[in-house]
Structures are given as structure tokens and as C-alpha cells.
Amino acid sequence: MKIKETKAFLRDQLDWVETQDEIYAQMESRLYEMKEIAELCSQSFIFDYERRELQERMDELKTEVIALEKQLHVVVH
């Protein structure tokens, strides 16, 4: 492999790693929010409407985490 090809390959690999890192950071953020919601629900008295709202938010976060996780499994050639 020539030096230019090697540099281009390594840049592509670095871009891929940075993208993966960003996806993991987004997942981590959503998972921490889910943890906070779970702790809030377990440690406090909350009204039914609040519980429903929190459950809806939890469902949204779960969907987002699943979508992000799927992005990690994209095959790179």
C-alpha cells in the first residue's frame, strides 16, 4: 500500500471510530436519563399522570437507544 492510500485508510478508520464513539455517547446519555427516571419512580410518590408521562418518556428513550444500537451494527467495507 502506498503512503497516500495508507493515510486515507487510517483517516477512514478514525472517522469510523469517532462516529462509533459519538453513538455510544448518545446511548450513554439516554441510559442515564432512563436510570434517573427509574430512580425517581422508585423513591418518590408520584401521581398516576406523572407516572404515565415518565413511562412515555422511558419508552421514547428505549426506542432511541435501540435505534442507536442498530447504527453500531452497520457493516463497514
N, C-alpha and C positions, 0 to 999 in steps of 0.2 A: 504494500500500500504506500502511496506517495504521502508526503507530509501534508499537503493540502487536503487529501482525502481523509487522512487520519484526524486532522483538526476538525474537519466538517463532521465526521462521525462522532468525535468526542463532544462537539457542541450540541449535536442532536441528542446525544445521551444525557448531557447536562440539562438540556431543556426538558427532556422527558422526566428526569428525576425532580426537577423543580416543580413541574406540573403535578407529579405524584405527591410531593410534599405539600403543595397547596391544597390538594384534595383531602389529604389526611388532616390538615389544619382545620379545614371546614367541617370535617366529620367530628373532630375533637370538640369544636365549639358547640355543635349541636348536641353531642352526647353530654357535655357538661350542663347544658340547659335542661336536657331531659332529667339529669340527676337532680338538679335544683328543684324541678317540678315534683319529682317523686318524693324528695325530702320534705318539701312544703306540704304535700298531701298527707304524708305520714306523721308529721309533727304538729299540725295545727288543725283547729276546727275550721272547716270551710263550708260555705253554703253549697247546696246542690248545683246551682247555676255556675258557681265558681269552679266546682269540680268538673262540670261539663266543659267549660271553657278551657280548663287546663288539660283535660283529656283530648280535646280537639287540637290543642297546640302540640301535645305529645304525639298525636297521630301524624300531624304535619311534619314534625321533626323526624319521626321514624321514616316517613316516605322520602324525605330529603336525604337521610343517611343511606337508605337503600339505593337511591339514585346515584349518590356519590360513590358508593361501594362498587356499583356496576361500572363506573368510569375507570376504576382501578384495574378492571379485568380486560380492558381493551388491548388487543394484541398489537404490538408494535413490530414492524418488519424492518 
